[in-house]
């Protein structure tokens, strides 16, 4: 079943939705609204499954951040090593 729904939103909400469009790479505001509605519907429909999915996404984000930090640490160590090599050659 397909349905077309027309809604009016305050200009501040429209501005926030446009920012989400840019940040999350949606095509337009309507796609953003559909995504938000779908997420809330899934949360309401099956809260346990939604919580598991949310935890999975949170864990992925933490692992990604940890990986990023370790890469930055490796880069810093390598730069320090190069600096020391340059200082020794002087």
Protein Blocks (a to p, Z undefined) as FASTA:
>chain_A
ZZdddddddfklmmmmmmmmmmnopablmlmmmmmmmmmmmmmmmmmlmmmmmmmmmmmm
mmmmmmmmmmmmmmmmmmmmmmmmmmmmZZ
